[in-house]
Amino acid sequence: MSDELFSALPRNLELAVGALVLLLHNLAVEHRLMNGSQGKVVDIVFSPGDHPNHDRVASRLPCAVIVDFPGYSGPPFFSEPSRRTGVILRPRTGERRE
């Protein structure tokens, strides 16, 4: 499939803890998660038994990526004050737009 089908993202995207990220879509404008919001990956979470080098391709996808968005103003995902601006992002599928 062509990369154009993935909302301006490459279909294979490599992330690492510490990577800087930029939102390309509005996720929650009312909480300051919008196109152009900048953050940093603080954790990549896999389901038990899954990992990036798994033999099964489907088991290489994390179940969540935790990103610190300093401008995030919504309800906290974590109870620790130091993680107040951490946001849990989960993979999702969407409809192809023609």
GROMACS elastic network, one bead per residue, 0.5 to 0.9 nm:
[ bonds ]
;  ai    aj funct       b0    kb
    1     4     6  0.84545   500
    1     5     6  0.72847   500
    1    11     6  0.83238   500
    2     5     6  0.58359   500
    2     6     6  0.79024   500
    2    10     6  0.87144   500
    2    11     6  0.79841   500
    3     6     6  0.55900   500
    3     7     6  0.80797   500
    3     8     6  0.71253   500
    3     9     6  0.67064   500
    3    10     6  0.52273   500
    3    11     6  0.57055   500
    3    12     6  0.88705   500
    4     7     6  0.64878   500
    4     8     6  0.60106   500
    4     9     6  0.76273   500
    4    10     6  0.79423   500
    4    11     6  0.88103   500
    5     8     6  0.75451   500
    5     9     6  0.84098   500
    5    10     6  0.89228   500
    5    11     6  0.82785   500
    5    96     6  0.67213   500
    5    97     6  0.80399   500
    6     9     6  0.53058   500
    6    10     6  0.65752   500
    6    11     6  0.61359   500
    6    96     6  0.85019   500
    7    10     6  0.84635   500
    7    24     6  0.84343   500
    7    25     6  0.88743   500
    8    24     6  0.80831   500
    9    12     6  0.81353   500
    9    13     6  0.75123   500
    9    24     6  0.89235   500
   10    13     6  0.59571   500
   15    18     6  0.86514   500
   15    19     6  0.64384   500
   15    41     6  0.78711   500
   15    44     6  0.83976   500
   16    19     6  0.54638   500
   16    41     6  0.68947   500
   16    42     6  0.84645   500
   16    43     6  0.80932   500
   16    44     6  0.76208   500
   17    20     6  0.88434   500
   17    40     6  0.77507   500
   17    41     6  0.50212   500
   17    42     6  0.52029   500
   17    43     6  0.56746   500
   17    44     6  0.70080   500
   18    40     6  0.57915   500
   18    41     6  0.51846   500
   18    42     6  0.60722   500
   18    43     6  0.84063   500
   19    39     6  0.84928   500
   19    40     6  0.56077   500
   19    41     6  0.53857   500
   19    42     6  0.82016   500
   20    38     6  0.72407   500
   20    39     6  0.58262   500
   20    41     6  0.64947   500
   21    37     6  0.83279   500
   21    38     6  0.57719   500
   21    39     6  0.52727   500
   21    40     6  0.58015   500
   21    41     6  0.71863   500
   21    67     6  0.82336   500
   22    35     6  0.76994   500
   22    36     6  0.58110   500
   22    37     6  0.56804   500
   22    39     6  0.64382   500
   22    40     6  0.86678   500
   23    26     6  0.74269   500
   23    27     6  0.82944   500
   23    33     6  0.76546   500
   23    34     6  0.64700   500
   23    35     6  0.50843   500
   23    36     6  0.53113   500
   23    37     6  0.53445   500
   23    38     6  0.65672   500
   23    39     6  0.82670   500
   24    34     6  0.75502   500
   24    36     6  0.61855   500
   24    37     6  0.81011   500
   25    33     6  0.85747   500
   25    34     6  0.59942   500
   25    36     6  0.78295   500
   26    29     6  0.60829   500
   26    32     6  0.88356   500
   26    33     6  0.62758   500
   26    36     6  0.85444   500
   26    37     6  0.88906   500
   27    31     6  0.87267   500
   27    32     6  0.85639   500
   27    33     6  0.54760   500
   27    34     6  0.56477   500
   27    35     6  0.78893   500
   28    31     6  0.54190   500
   28    32     6  0.63837   500
   28    34     6  0.62712   500
   28    74     6  0.86381   500
   29    33     6  0.52336   500
   29    34     6  0.52311   500
   29    35     6  0.86441   500
   30    33     6  0.75088   500
   30    34     6  0.87472   500
   30    73     6  0.81207   500
   30    74     6  0.77339   500
   31    34     6  0.84067   500
   31    71     6  0.83251   500
   31    72     6  0.57864   500
   31    75     6  0.83401   500
   32    37     6  0.75110   500
   32    69     6  0.89354   500
   32    71     6  0.62379   500
   32    72     6  0.53712   500
   32    73     6  0.62185   500
   32    74     6  0.77835   500
   33    36     6  0.83807   500
   33    37     6  0.59870   500
   33    38     6  0.88518   500
   33    69     6  0.79469   500
   33    71     6  0.78027   500
   33    72     6  0.63633   500
   33    73     6  0.84955   500
   33    74     6  0.89586   500
   34    37     6  0.55515   500
   35    38     6  0.89388   500
   37    69     6  0.73381   500
   37    71     6  0.77379   500
   37    72     6  0.89125   500
   38    68     6  0.86492   500
   38    69     6  0.62549   500
   38    70     6  0.79210   500
   38    71     6  0.83115   500
   39    67     6  0.60432   500
   39    68     6  0.52711   500
   39    70     6  0.68111   500
   39    71     6  0.86569   500
   40    66     6  0.85289   500
   40    67     6  0.53484   500
   40    68     6  0.52689   500
   40    69     6  0.68371   500
   40    70     6  0.89535   500
   41    44     6  0.76220   500
   41    65     6  0.70571   500
   41    66     6  0.59502   500
   41    68     6  0.63812   500
   42    65     6  0.78853   500
   42    66     6  0.56661   500
   42    67     6  0.55139   500
   42    68     6  0.64870   500
   42    86     6  0.80695   500
   43    64     6  0.84353   500
   43    65     6  0.59868   500
   43    66     6  0.50782   500
   43    67     6  0.71527   500
   44    62     6  0.65489   500
   44    63     6  0.81113   500
   44    64     6  0.61960   500
   44    66     6  0.62550   500
   44    67     6  0.89163   500
   45    62     6  0.55387   500
   45    63     6  0.58558   500
   45    64     6  0.51739   500
   45    65     6  0.60783   500
   45    66     6  0.77927   500
   46    49     6  0.78245   500
   46    50     6  0.57082   500
   46    51     6  0.62433   500
   46    52     6  0.85747   500
   46    59     6  0.85036   500
   46    60     6  0.81582   500
   46    61     6  0.72845   500
   46    63     6  0.52190   500
   46    64     6  0.69662   500
   46    65     6  0.89051   500
   47    50     6  0.54201   500
   47    51     6  0.79669   500
   47    59     6  0.82825   500
   47    61     6  0.89317   500
   47    62     6  0.69959   500
   47    63     6  0.61143   500
   47    64     6  0.89531   500
   48    51     6  0.83968   500
   49    54     6  0.85787   500
   49    59     6  0.80122   500
   50    53     6  0.83941   500
   50    54     6  0.64226   500
   50    56     6  0.88932   500
   50    58     6  0.87463   500
   50    60     6  0.61101   500
   50    61     6  0.77569   500
   50    62     6  0.77260   500
   51    54     6  0.54655   500
   51    59     6  0.64905   500
   51    60     6  0.52251   500
   51    61     6  0.75042   500
   51    62     6  0.74942   500
   52    57     6  0.87333   500
   52    59     6  0.75529   500
   52    61     6  0.69402   500
   52    62     6  0.78982   500
   53    56     6  0.85188   500
   53    57     6  0.84413   500
   53    59     6  0.85217   500
   53    60     6  0.63402   500
   54    57     6  0.66484   500
   54    58     6  0.84303   500
   54    59     6  0.59982   500
   54    60     6  0.56679   500
   55    58     6  0.88452   500
   55    59     6  0.77406   500
   55    60     6  0.81855   500
   56    59     6  0.54518   500
   56    60     6  0.70734   500
   57    60     6  0.54360   500
   57    61     6  0.77062   500
   58    61     6  0.61360   500
   59    62     6  0.78189   500
   61    64     6  0.86896   500
   61    91     6  0.82913   500
   62    65     6  0.70173   500
   62    90     6  0.81569   500
   62    91     6  0.77925   500
   63    89     6  0.86708   500
   63    90     6  0.60545   500
   63    91     6  0.67298   500
   64    88     6  0.63394   500
   64    89     6  0.54909   500
   64    91     6  0.67394   500
   65    87     6  0.82819   500
   65    88     6  0.59749   500
   65    89     6  0.52012   500
   65    90     6  0.64371   500
   65    91     6  0.84164   500
   66    86     6  0.63490   500
   66    87     6  0.55363   500
   66    89     6  0.60505   500
   66    90     6  0.86748   500
   67    85     6  0.82477   500
   67    86     6  0.55106   500
   67    87     6  0.52861   500
   67    88     6  0.65698   500
   67    89     6  0.73508   500
   68    71     6  0.88548   500
   68    72     6  0.82469   500
   68    83     6  0.76952   500
   68    84     6  0.84746   500
   68    85     6  0.54553   500
   68    87     6  0.60959   500
   68    88     6  0.88976   500
   69    72     6  0.54036   500
   69    85     6  0.55230   500
   69    86     6  0.62526   500
   69    87     6  0.69753   500
   70    73     6  0.85706   500
   70    84     6  0.87381   500
   70    85     6  0.56161   500
   70    86     6  0.80794   500
   71    85     6  0.72479   500
   72    75     6  0.88270   500
   72    84     6  0.84201   500
   72    85     6  0.54499   500
   72    86     6  0.79637   500
   72    87     6  0.80271   500
   73    76     6  0.82761   500
   73    84     6  0.88658   500
   73    85     6  0.73769   500
   74    77     6  0.88626   500
   74    85     6  0.83589   500
   75    84     6  0.85142   500
   76    79     6  0.69963   500
   76    80     6  0.89818   500
   76    81     6  0.88835   500
   76    83     6  0.80971   500
   76    84     6  0.55277   500
   76    85     6  0.68848   500
   76    86     6  0.74761   500
   76    87     6  0.78975   500
   77    83     6  0.81676   500
   77    84     6  0.72822   500
   77    85     6  0.80954   500
   77    86     6  0.67182   500
   77    87     6  0.63673   500
   77    88     6  0.71576   500
   78    81     6  0.78055   500
   78    82     6  0.89424   500
   78    83     6  0.61408   500
   78    84     6  0.64485   500
   78    85     6  0.86254   500
   78    86     6  0.72931   500
   78    87     6  0.86248   500
   79    82     6  0.86970   500
   79    83     6  0.74555   500
   79    84     6  0.74361   500
   80    83     6  0.54607   500
   80    84     6  0.66946   500
   81    84     6  0.51124   500
   81    85     6  0.86887   500
   82    85     6  0.80045   500
   82    86     6  0.88067   500
   83    86     6  0.52580   500
   83    87     6  0.88111   500
   84    87     6  0.85324   500
   94    97     6  0.89593   500
